[in-house]
Amino acid sequence: MTITLGQIADLINAELINGNIEQPIHGVATLESAQPSNISFLTNFKHLQSARQSKASAIIIERSIADLEIPQLVSKNPYLSWAKTVALFQADRSSHLPPTIHPSASIDPSCQIADNTHIGANVVIGANSIIGSDCKIHSGVIIEENCQLGNNVEIHPNAVIHFGSQIGHRCNIWSNAVIGSYGFGNAKDGTRFVRIHQLGNAILEDDVDIGAGATIDRGAVDNTVIKRGAKIDNLVMIAHNVIIGEDTAIAAQTGISGSTKIGNRVLIAGQVGFVGHIEIGDQSFIGAQAGVSKSFPPGSKITGYPARNLMDVRRSDTAITHLPELIKKVKLLEQKIDDLTNKT
């Protein structure tokens, strides 16, 4: 695909510096691998030397650099502009899938399948499920009974949508994700466990992305809810009755215990663990491998185990690096005290 530099500038609302609006651009690349006719981006100015050495025909950048010879597209949000630019050159294989149902698919006669939906090989769709228009259901997907999918939903191979789950418009669910499995609920009867049936459902609102291998349990009584625009990475585990707020992003291998509520626009790094029945306020940040054992108010920035204020953790970590030196000083002081004591 070929598009001009001027067209890209218009798309991302960027100012073109030192460039020709008619310059053809054939693709995107990193600064290091870019060839002439590629466009790249720079968000961290510690990599400015890579930009100076790059063969790219243009770069997307937050502010212009006077002595940088490469044409620059100056954008207030270069990373977002880069995302929009990449989308121009990304061949969407799903858009070319025909609106057909593969003959090996097993679909209950009571299902409702809207127009222009692709259903791949060996897909299973249970009774009374409703599939919206323009959906892409890839091979091996299982959608159990009484499920609802909105429009423009894409479910990748071998994902499982369990009974009663509701998926909003434009959701994207990657391979081997499991939506609506039983929550971990058991009552003790002497030395044995008795399983507690999970009566709620799993609900994904519009524009939710679920990564490969992620699991979202159905609610015990009320529903588990992933709100609009949330982005869930690979191998994330979300337990029963959890609520994930709008536009919240959760990185890989995070585990969230039952009935915990995560606010809107929260950023959660990888391998974070949450206990159950706590609340995290809106627009909070949680660092990688944090162990979150209590609730935190909106705007919190926490990390560590147990999780606490980010700046406190950094100060503690800095202090720990000085411990060997401090121990030596304490021993010297103790020796001096002993010497003075002995003299008296």
C-alpha positions as CSV (number, residue, x, y, z in Angstrom):
1,M,0.0,0.0,0.0
2,T,1.2,3.5,-0.8
3,I,0.1,6.7,0.9
4,T,1.6,10.2,0.8
5,L,3.3,12.0,3.7
6,G,0.7,14.7,3.3
7,Q,-2.2,12.2,3.7
8,I,-0.7,10.8,6.9
9,A,-0.2,14.3,8.3
10,D,-3.9,15.1,7.6
11,L,-5.0,11.8,9.2
12,I,-3.1,12.3,12.4
13,N,-3.5,16.1,12.5
14,A,0.3,16.6,12.6
15,E,2.5,19.5,11.3
16,L,4.9,18.4,8.6
17,I,8.4,19.8,9.1
18,N,11.1,19.6,6.3
19,G,9.0,17.3,4.2
20,N,7.3,17.0,0.9
21,I,3.6,16.3,1.1
22,E,3.8,14.2,-2.1
23,Q,6.5,11.9,-0.6
24,P,5.2,8.3,-1.0
25,I,5.2,6.1,2.1
26,H,5.0,2.3,1.6
27,G,5.2,1.0,5.2
28,V,6.1,1.5,8.8
29,A,9.2,0.4,10.7
30,T,11.3,1.0,13.8
31,L,14.0,3.6,13.6
32,E,16.7,1.0,13.4
33,S,15.1,-1.2,10.7
34,A,13.4,1.5,8.6
35,Q,14.3,1.8,4.9
36,P,13.6,4.8,2.5
37,S,9.8,5.2,2.0
38,N,9.2,3.9,5.6
39,I,7.8,6.0,8.4
40,S,8.8,5.6,12.0
41,F,8.3,7.3,15.4
42,L,10.1,8.7,18.4
43,T,8.5,9.1,21.8
44,N,11.6,8.8,24.0
45,F,14.3,11.4,23.2
46,K,17.0,9.2,24.7
47,H,16.7,7.4,21.3
48,L,17.4,10.6,19.4
49,Q,20.7,9.3,18.1
50,S,18.8,6.4,16.5
51,A,16.5,8.9,14.8
52,R,19.6,10.8,13.4
53,Q,20.9,7.6,12.0
54,S,17.6,6.2,10.7
55,K,17.0,5.7,7.0
56,A,13.3,6.4,7.4
57,S,11.6,8.9,5.1
58,A,9.8,10.6,8.0
59,I,9.3,10.2,11.8
60,I,6.4,11.0,14.0
61,I,7.6,13.1,16.9
62,E,6.3,15.2,19.8
63,R,8.3,18.3,19.1
64,S,10.5,19.3,16.1
65,I,14.3,18.9,16.3
66,A,15.9,21.8,14.3
67,D,19.1,19.9,13.3
68,L,17.3,16.6,12.4
69,E,17.4,16.1,8.7
70,I,14.6,13.6,8.5
71,P,11.1,15.1,7.7
72,Q,9.1,15.3,11.0
73,L,5.4,14.9,11.6
74,V,4.9,16.8,14.9
75,S,2.1,15.5,17.0
76,K,0.8,16.2,20.5
77,N,0.4,12.5,21.0
78,P,3.0,10.7,18.9
79,Y,2.1,7.2,20.1
80,L,-1.5,7.6,19.3
81,S,-0.6,9.0,15.9
82,W,1.7,6.1,15.4
83,A,-1.2,3.7,16.1
84,K,-3.4,5.4,13.6
85,T,-0.6,5.3,11.0
86,V,0.1,1.6,11.6
87,A,-3.6,0.9,11.0
88,L,-3.3,2.3,7.5
89,F,-0.8,-0.4,6.5
90,Q,-2.1,-3.3,8.5
91,A,-3.7,-5.9,6.3
92,D,-6.8,-6.9,8.2
93,R,-7.2,-10.6,7.3
94,S,-10.5,-10.8,9.1
95,S,-12.0,-8.2,6.7
96,H,-11.5,-10.6,3.9
97,L,-13.3,-13.6,5.5
98,P,-16.4,-14.4,3.6
99,P,-19.8,-14.1,5.3
100,T,-20.3,-17.9,5.3
101,I,-20.9,-20.7,7.7
102,H,-18.5,-23.6,7.3
103,P,-20.2,-26.9,6.7
104,S,-18.5,-28.5,9.7
105,A,-19.9,-25.9,12.2
106,S,-22.5,-27.2,14.6
107,I,-25.2,-24.6,15.2
108,D,-28.4,-25.3,17.1
109,P,-31.5,-24.5,15.0
110,S,-32.8,-22.1,17.7
111,C,-29.8,-19.7,17.2
112,Q,-30.1,-16.4,15.6
113,I,-27.3,-15.5,13.3
114,A,-27.3,-11.9,11.8
115,D,-26.2,-11.0,8.3
116,N,-22.6,-10.8,7.1
117,T,-21.1,-13.0,9.8
118,H,-18.3,-15.5,9.2
119,I,-18.4,-18.8,11.1
120,G,-15.3,-21.0,10.7
121,A,-14.7,-24.7,10.8
122,N,-15.7,-26.8,13.8
123,V,-17.4,-23.9,15.5
124,V,-20.1,-25.0,18.0
125,I,-23.0,-22.6,18.9
126,G,-25.5,-23.8,21.5
127,A,-29.3,-23.3,21.8
128,N,-30.9,-19.9,21.8
129,S,-27.7,-18.0,21.3
130,I,-27.8,-14.7,19.4
131,I,-24.9,-13.7,17.1
132,G,-24.8,-10.1,15.8
133,S,-24.0,-8.8,12.3
134,D,-20.5,-8.6,10.9
135,C,-19.0,-11.0,13.4
136,K,-16.0,-13.2,12.8
137,I,-16.1,-16.5,14.7
138,H,-12.9,-18.4,13.9
139,S,-12.4,-22.2,13.8
140,G,-12.8,-24.2,16.9
141,V,-14.7,-21.6,18.9
142,I,-17.4,-22.9,21.3
143,I,-20.3,-20.7,22.2
144,E,-22.7,-22.4,24.6
145,E,-26.4,-21.9,25.0
146,N,-28.1,-18.6,25.7
147,C,-25.1,-16.4,24.8
148,Q,-25.4,-13.0,23.2
149,L,-22.9,-11.4,20.9
150,G,-23.2,-7.9,19.6
151,N,-22.1,-6.6,16.2
152,N,-18.5,-6.7,14.8
153,V,-17.3,-9.1,17.5
154,E,-14.3,-11.2,16.6
155,I,-13.5,-14.5,18.5
156,H,-10.3,-16.2,17.6
157,P,-9.6,-19.9,17.3
158,N,-10.5,-22.2,20.3
159,A,-11.9,-19.6,22.6
160,V,-14.8,-20.7,24.8
161,I,-17.9,-18.6,25.6
162,H,-19.8,-20.4,28.3
163,F,-23.6,-20.4,28.7
164,G,-25.4,-17.1,29.3
165,S,-22.4,-14.9,28.6
166,Q,-23.0,-11.5,27.0
167,I,-20.5,-9.9,24.7
168,G,-21.0,-6.3,23.5
169,H,-20.3,-4.7,20.2
170,R,-16.8,-4.6,18.7
171,C,-15.2,-6.9,21.3
172,N,-12.1,-8.9,20.4
173,I,-11.5,-12.2,22.2
174,W,-8.2,-14.0,21.4
175,S,-7.4,-17.7,21.2
176,N,-8.0,-20.0,24.2
177,A,-9.6,-17.3,26.3
178,V,-12.5,-18.6,28.4
179,I,-15.4,-16.4,29.3
180,G,-18.0,-17.4,31.8
181,S,-16.4,-20.4,33.5
182,Y,-17.4,-21.4,37.0
183,G,-16.0,-19.2,39.8
184,F,-14.0,-20.8,42.6
185,G,-16.7,-21.1,45.2
186,N,-16.8,-24.0,47.7
187,A,-18.3,-24.4,51.1
188,K,-16.7,-26.6,53.8
189,D,-18.6,-29.7,55.0
190,G,-16.4,-31.3,57.6
191,T,-13.2,-32.3,55.8
192,R,-14.8,-32.0,52.3
193,F,-15.7,-29.2,50.0
194,V,-19.1,-28.7,48.5
195,R,-19.2,-26.8,45.2
196,I,-21.3,-23.6,45.2
197,H,-23.2,-23.3,41.9
198,Q,-22.4,-20.0,40.2
199,L,-25.7,-18.4,39.1
200,G,-24.5,-15.1,37.6
201,N,-23.1,-14.5,34.1
202,A,-20.1,-12.9,32.6
203,I,-20.8,-9.6,30.8
204,L,-18.4,-7.8,28.5
205,E,-19.5,-4.4,27.5
206,D,-18.7,-2.7,24.1
207,D,-15.1,-2.4,22.8
208,V,-13.5,-4.8,25.2
209,D,-10.4,-6.8,24.3
210,I,-9.5,-10.1,25.9
211,G,-6.0,-11.6,25.4
212,A,-5.1,-15.1,24.6
213,G,-5.5,-17.6,27.5
214,A,-7.3,-15.1,29.7
215,T,-10.1,-16.4,32.0
216,I,-13.1,-14.5,33.2
217,D,-15.3,-16.4,35.7
218,R,-19.1,-16.0,35.8
219,G,-20.6,-14.4,38.9
220,A,-21.7,-16.4,41.9
221,V,-25.0,-14.6,42.2
222,D,-24.5,-11.2,40.6
223,N,-22.6,-10.9,37.3
224,T,-18.9,-10.5,36.6
225,V,-18.7,-7.3,34.5
226,I,-15.9,-6.0,32.2
227,K,-16.9,-2.4,31.3
228,R,-16.7,-0.6,28.1
229,G,-13.2,-0.2,26.5
230,A,-11.3,-2.3,29.0
231,K,-8.2,-4.1,27.7
232,I,-7.2,-7.4,29.2
233,D,-3.9,-8.9,28.3
234,N,-2.9,-12.6,27.9
235,L,-3.2,-15.0,30.8
236,V,-5.1,-12.7,33.1
237,M,-7.4,-14.4,35.6
238,I,-10.6,-12.5,36.7
239,A,-12.6,-14.2,39.4
240,H,-16.4,-14.3,40.1
241,N,-18.2,-11.0,40.7
242,V,-15.2,-8.8,39.8
243,I,-16.1,-5.5,38.2
244,I,-13.5,-3.9,35.8
245,G,-14.0,-0.3,35.1
246,E,-14.2,1.6,31.7
247,D,-10.9,2.0,29.8
248,T,-8.9,0.1,32.3
249,A,-5.8,-1.8,31.1
250,I,-4.5,-5.0,32.8
251,A,-1.2,-6.6,31.8
252,A,-0.4,-10.3,31.6
253,Q,-0.5,-12.8,34.4
254,T,-2.4,-10.6,36.8
255,G,-4.9,-12.3,39.1
256,I,-8.0,-10.6,40.6
257,S,-9.8,-12.4,43.4
258,G,-13.6,-12.5,43.7
259,S,-15.8,-9.4,44.3
260,T,-12.9,-6.9,43.8
261,K,-13.9,-3.7,42.0
262,I,-11.4,-1.9,39.8
263,G,-12.3,1.6,38.8
264,N,-12.2,3.4,35.5
265,R,-9.0,4.1,33.6
266,V,-6.8,2.2,36.0
267,L,-3.4,0.9,34.7
268,I,-2.3,-2.5,36.1
269,A,1.1,-3.8,35.2
270,G,2.0,-7.5,34.9
271,Q,1.8,-10.2,37.5
272,V,-0.2,-8.1,40.0
273,G,-2.2,-10.1,42.6
274,F,-5.4,-8.8,44.3
275,V,-7.1,-10.2,47.3
276,G,-10.9,-10.3,47.2
277,H,-13.5,-7.8,48.2
278,I,-11.4,-4.6,47.8
279,E,-11.9,-1.5,45.7
280,I,-9.3,0.4,43.6
281,G,-10.3,3.9,42.7
282,D,-10.4,5.5,39.3
283,Q,-7.2,6.5,37.5
284,S,-4.9,4.6,39.7
285,F,-1.6,2.9,38.7
286,I,-0.4,-0.4,40.1
287,G,3.2,-1.5,39.4
288,A,4.4,-4.9,38.3
289,Q,4.2,-7.8,40.8
290,A,2.4,-5.8,43.4
291,G,0.5,-7.6,46.1
292,V,-2.7,-5.6,46.7
293,S,-4.2,-6.6,50.0
294,K,-6.5,-3.6,50.7
295,S,-8.5,-0.9,49.0
296,F,-7.0,2.3,47.6
297,P,-8.6,5.7,46.7
298,P,-8.8,7.2,43.3
299,G,-5.5,8.4,41.8
300,S,-3.3,6.1,43.8
301,K,0.1,5.0,42.6
302,I,1.2,1.9,44.3
303,T,3.6,-1.0,44.0
304,G,5.5,-3.6,46.0
305,Y,4.5,-6.4,48.4
306,P,2.4,-5.5,50.2
307,A,1.4,-2.8,47.8
308,R,1.9,0.8,49.1
309,N,2.6,4.3,47.9
310,L,5.0,4.2,44.9
311,M,7.3,6.9,46.3
312,D,7.5,5.2,49.7
313,V,8.6,2.0,48.0
314,R,11.3,3.8,46.0
315,R,12.6,5.5,49.1
316,S,12.7,2.2,50.9
317,D,14.5,0.5,48.0
318,T,17.0,3.3,47.9
319,A,17.6,3.0,51.7
320,I,18.2,-0.7,51.4
321,T,21.0,-0.2,48.9
322,H,22.8,1.8,51.6
323,L,22.4,-0.9,54.3
324,P,25.9,-2.5,53.9
325,E,27.6,0.8,54.3
326,L,25.4,1.8,57.3
327,I,26.1,-1.6,59.0
328,K,29.8,-0.9,58.7
329,K,29.4,2.6,60.2
330,V,27.3,1.2,63.1
331,K,30.0,-1.4,63.8
332,L,32.7,1.3,63.8
333,L,30.6,3.4,66.2
334,E,30.0,0.4,68.5
335,Q,33.7,-0.2,68.5
336,K,34.5,3.4,69.4
337,I,31.9,3.3,72.2
338,D,33.4,0.1,73.5
339,D,36.9,1.7,73.4
340,L,35.7,4.8,75.3
341,T,33.9,2.6,77.8
342,N,37.0,0.5,78.5
343,K,39.1,3.6,79.0
344,T,36.8,4.9,81.7
